[in-house]
Amino acid sequence: MSRFNQLSEREWEVIEQLLRGKNNKLIASALDITVSTVEFHLNNIYRKFNVGSRLELILKLWKATGKATIEELGYSPVDSLEKGIEN
């Protein structure tokens, strides 16, 4: 995916922290930058990947790597509930 090549080293560092589940304040602390700088980098990342949120970015990265299947990730407890629900 060519979008990966468009990312700066700092943007990769922000993504790494994001994938560890850190919020903007924790990312800023870990990278010794301000929260507004984290937001700046995230906005650039979102634009480059054409997404609007952390979740969309994570899903797009997951899909692009193709390293995990649904079976490896497991199933949501909601899946089992839906089987027993009739409309």
N, C-alpha and C positions, 0 to 999 in steps of 0.2 A: 504494500500500500504506500503510495507516494506521499501521503500525508505524514507518515512517520518521519520522512526525510526533511520535512518543512519545520519540524520542531527544534527550538533552540535547546541547548544543554540545560538551561534553567527551567524551561517548560517541562522537560523530562523529569527534572527533580521535583517539580510541583506535582506532576502526575504520579510519581512514585509515592509521595506523601499522601496524596489523595487516595490512592489504592490501598494504603495502610489504614484508611478510615479516619484520617485526621481532618478536622475542620480548618477553616481559613486561619484562625488564630494560632492553632497548633502548627500548621504548615509554616506560617510566618516565623514562629519561634524556632522551629527546626532548621529553617534555611537562613535565619538571621536577616530577615527582610520585614517590611511592614505589611500589614493586612491589605492595604490598598495595592501594594505591589503584587501580592498573591492574586487579588481580584483582577488586576491588569493581565497577569499571565493566564489566568483561567479564561478570561474573555477572549484572549488570542487563541488559546487552545480550542475553545468551543467554536470559534469562527473557522479555524482550520479544519475541524472535524464536522462542521455543519451540525452542531448539536446545541441544545439550550440548557442542559443541566448535567450535574455530576453523573446521575444515573444513565442518561443517554450516552455520555462519554464512556463510561465503564462498559456498557453493553456493546458499544461499537468497537471498543478495544478487544473485548472478549470474542466478538464475532470475527474480527480481523485475524486474531491469532489462531482460532480454530483448535485450540489445545484442549478444550474441555467439551464433553458432551453432556446432555441432560442427565444421562445415567450416572456419570461421574459426579455431577453436582447434587444428585438426589432429587427428591420430590418435596414439594411444599405440603404442609399439613392441610392446606385448603384443597389440594387436589383430591384427597380422600373424601372430604366433605362434599365436593361437587358431585361425586359419583352417587351419593345417596340422596341428593336433592332432585326432586321432580318439579317441573314447572307446571 
